[in-house]
Amino acid sequence: MVKILLPIIVFITAVYGISYFWTNSSSRGRKKIALSLIITFIIGISMTIYLIFD
């Protein structure tokens, strides 16, 4: 159950957080958000693959 719910919760939280902070940030802040978004998705995909094959 945790293997399925955890990646979904992380994804929904990431989308909500990004949309909220994107509208309230400057150009420099948006670059930081984009970089953190890429890192978050890499970690999320890695975690999902690990949990599926574990």
Stockholm file with secondary structure:
# STOCKHOLM 1.0

chainA/1-54         MVKILLPIIVFITAVYGISYFWTNSSSRGRKKIALSLIITFIIGISMTIYLIFD
#=GR chainA/1-54 SS CHHHHHHHHHHHHHHHHHHHHHHTCCHHHHHHHHHHHHHHHHHHHHHHHHHHHC
#=GC SS_cons        CHHHHHHHHHHHHHHHHHHHHHHTCCHHHHHHHHHHHHHHHHHHHHHHHHHHHC
//
